[in-house]
Amino acid sequence: MSTTVDLAHIQGLSGFLEERIIGQGHVIPRVVPIVQNGELGLSDPGRPKGTFLFLGPTGVGKTETTLLLTEYIFGDVQKHCIRLDMSEYQNQESLQLLLGQNETSRGNIGRFYDRAEGRGFLLFDEIEKAHPRVLDIFLQVLDAGRITVASGETLNLCNFYIVATSNIGADALMELKNSPMATVERFIEDLAAAELRPEVLARFNVRCVFQKLGYDSQKRIATIMLNKELKLLRTKGYDLKAGEGVLEIMVANGVEPRLGVRRMRTTVETFCREALRNALLAGQKTNGTLVAQHGRLVIHS
């Protein structure tokens, strides 16, 4: 084991995720051991450090979990999380976008690889939308931990964790919202097996089904987003706290049946800043309590 491994930091991964991943507690004990293996040098040296398939509807935490793992292990998410939207790679020509157009080009993957300094998380969003030739490249990544770009250079991906997400079965989940989690998992896994190639599914260390978020989880996420926004506003000199009806209005406007809580951050920012902007323009006090009033937020001093 490398002497540079911070054991206390690795041990703290579960606690870090438990505080931040809302409504998907079943995912944490499945992903943490794989990441800990990778950081302790226990993973196969000829393959990626860990491979994960996250299944479930939009806006329930699949991408957020990947970003949190990147933040904890590597620190700089912008630098060390390579995020590739597979909806941009739906035809064979898109391979040139990914791998480069000619012998002097390394494509998007080469550019992002350099930025990440050869280590981090490689996230393939909505893998079911990728062209079959792109999936062939993906198999190479999962199996051998490497990818060859148009310039002829082979990039070593063995210091990366590979995450693929999929929305397979998202619509059907609306009909299963009251079913036990075990039933939902079996259903989604069966759909994934029918739609994704067996050789793709077989190469993941872990497959996790993310469930739809209940109202309590939605409020907890709204609370986290709201606290972040109020903290930001305090750095600008505006001391505000949340009062009656604020969380309820955030959930009502920040959650959508097909998008989950994806719009929550934007909703929180929009409502809070509207209240502050109106107070500033009216020459009113900008410190006090945010309360819901006629479908929007106002500041009570």
Secondary structure as UniProt FT lines:
FT   TURN            3..4
FT   HELIX           7..11
FT   HELIX           13..20
FT   TURN            25..27
FT   HELIX           28..39
FT   TURN            40..41
FT   TURN            45..46
FT   STRAND          50..55
FT   TURN            58..59
FT   HELIX           62..74
FT   HELIX           77..80
FT   STRAND          81..85
FT   HELIX           86..88
FT   TURN            92..93
FT   HELIX           94..99
FT   TURN            103..104
FT   HELIX           107..116
FT   TURN            117..118
FT   STRAND          120..125
FT   HELIX           127..129
FT   HELIX           132..144
FT   STRAND          146..148
FT   TURN            150..151
FT   STRAND          154..156
FT   TURN            158..159
FT   STRAND          160..166
FT   TURN            168..169
FT   HELIX           170..173
FT   HELIX           174..176
FT   TURN            177..178
FT   HELIX           181..195
FT   HELIX           198..201
FT   TURN            202..203
FT   STRAND          206..209
FT   HELIX           215..235
FT   TURN            236..237
FT   STRAND          240..242
FT   TURN            244..245
FT   HELIX           246..254
FT   TURN            257..259
FT   TURN            261..263
FT   HELIX           264..281
FT   TURN            282..283
FT   STRAND          288..293
FT   TURN            294..295
FT   STRAND          296..300
//
